[in-house]
Amino acid sequence: MTRVLLASRNAKKLAELRRILAAEHVEGIEVVGLADVPEYPEAPETGATFEDNALAKARDAAAATGLPSIADDSGIAVDALNGMPGVLSARWSGQGDTANVALVLSQLHDTPDPRRGGGFVCAIALVHPDGTETVLRADWRGTITREPTGTNGFGYDPIFRPDGHDRTSAELTAEEKDAISHRGQALRLLLPHLVALAG
């Protein structure tokens, strides 16, 4: 069994990766999170791109633990806000998810429906202890709604309606979201690399 570290304290991200590996019948991989390894200093997310941040986190994790390490950086890019909040998504208001959502909605207050496009972005990095690096990116396009709906997921899920759907991301089941989300897509792109690790 090959141990792989997901460099995150987010239990939902850990559960998501484990679900996708199980759904795709990937065996021989045990995914652990930061709570399962000795603590190490985590550098702040200061990269200019999602890819920069994902790589920095995965490099730190691989160097500190000696385990193949996965890290992702994700956020929402709103067209009418010139791609913001982008890499600042988690810190947009400085006051957490509910305030972040409220701030984006207030910033789009006067934006007509046809111009409320946007998308979630996920960059995912896999760094091996020998320094080999893989970085992949997935985008999930949709529309920013006028008010939050739904209680599943986290972050901006309640105000993001994926293209081709009449429900927000927060109204989708975990399985529905895994199948189409930015992180689900990115994790699937990574699967061949994880299968190779499992040998």
N, C-alpha and C positions, 0 to 999 in steps of 0.2 A: 504493500500500500504506500503510495507516494503522498507525502504531506505537502500541501500547497497553502501558502498563507494569503488570505484576502486581507490586505492592509486597511482594515476598516473596523470601527467600533459600532457600525450600524447593523443591528441584528437583522433588519429587514433585507439589507443587501446580501448578507451572509445566507439567509434563508432562500433568497431569490437564486443565487448561484447554485446552491445545493439542489433546489427544485429543478433547475434547467439541466444540470448534470444527470439527475435521476430520469427526467423526461426523455433525455437523449441517450439513455442507457450507457453513460460513460462510467466505467468501473475502474477500480485501482487508484482512485484519487480521493484523499481525505482533505476536505477544505476546512481550515481552521481560521479563526479571526484573531484580532489583536489581544482579545481577552484570554486567548489560549497560549500565548507566548510571553516570555519575560518582557517587561516594559523597556522601551528604548526611547531616546529623544526623537520626537517627530518634528521635522522642519515645517514651518508655516507654509501655507499655499500662497506663493507669491508669483507663480508663473503667469506669463501673458496669455497663454492658451491652455485649453483643457488638456492637450497632450503634454505640455510642460509639467503641469501639476501631477498628472497620473504617473508620469515617468519618475518624477522626484520622489513620490511616495513609495513606488515600487522599488526604486534603487535603495532607499533608506531601509526598507523592510528586509530586502535580500541581504544587504550588508550586515544588518544587525542580527539576523536570525539564521542565516545560512540556508534558508528555505527558498525555493522558487516562489516569487511573490507577485501577486496581482494587485493592482490598484486602479481605481477609476476616478475620473473627475467628470462631473456632469452638471448641467444647469439648463436654464431656459434662455433662448435668444429670441427676443421680440423684434419683429421687423420694424415696427413704428418707433422703436427705441434704439434704432441703429445697432441691433444685435445685443443690446444690454437686456437684463443684468449679466448674461454671459458667465464668465468665470467668477463673477461677484454674486452669483445667484443666492448662495447660502447666507451671504452677509449683506444683502441689498439694503435692508432697513436697519441692520444692526440689532434687531430685536426678535429674530426667530421667524418661523414659517408663516404664522398668521399675519404678522406685520408685513412680511415680505410680499405676500399675496395682496394685502390691502394697498401697499405702495404701488405695485404694478397696476392694479385696477385704477387707482387715482391718476396715475400718469397717462393711462389710456382713456380717461373719462370722456374726452371729446373725439376720440378716434372712431370713425364709422366702421361698421361691421366688415366691409370688404377689405379694410386695411388693418385688420386685427390678426394677421397671420404671424406665426412664430413656430418655434420648434424646440424640442428637447435635444440636447447634444450629449453624447457620452463618448469620452475617450478612455480606452482601457489599455493598460500596459502590463506586460508580463516580463519580469526580469529574473534571470537565472543567477545563481551564486557565481557562475563563471563570467558574468557580465553580458551574456547574450540578452538582447532586448527586442521585444516586439511591441509595437504600438498600433492600435486599430481605433477606428472612429465610426460611429453610427449616428444618424439623425432621424428624428421622428417628428414629422410635420403635422401642423394642425392650426387651430384658431384659439385665440384667447377669449374666453367668455366674458360676460358682463358681471357675473356674480359667481361665487364659489358654489359648487354642487358636488355632493358625494363625500364619503368619509374614509374611503380606502386610500392606500398609498400615503404619500407625504409630500412636503414641499409645495410645488405649484400644481400638483395633480388636480385639485378641485377647480382650477380655472383653465385647464387645457383640454380642448375637445379635439381628439385626433381626426385627421382627414378620413372621411368615409364612415364616421361614427356619429351617432346622435347622443352619445353620453360622454361625460368628461372622463379623464383618466382615473379620477377618484371614484367613479361609478362602476368601473370595470372590476371583475374578480381578479385575484392574483394571477390565475392561470391565463385569463384573457390578456392581461397586461404583459405578462412574460412573453407571450407569443408575438407581440408587436412593438413593445416599447424600445426606446433607444438603448437602454441597458441590456434588455433581452437580446436585441440584435447584435450588440457589441460582444456579449458573452458567447453568442453562437459563432461569431467570427473567430473567437478565441478557441473554440472547442477543438479544432484539429491540433492546436499546439498543446492542449491539455491531454488529449489522447496520446500524443507523442511522448509526453512526460510519463504517462502511465505505463508506457512501454508495451 
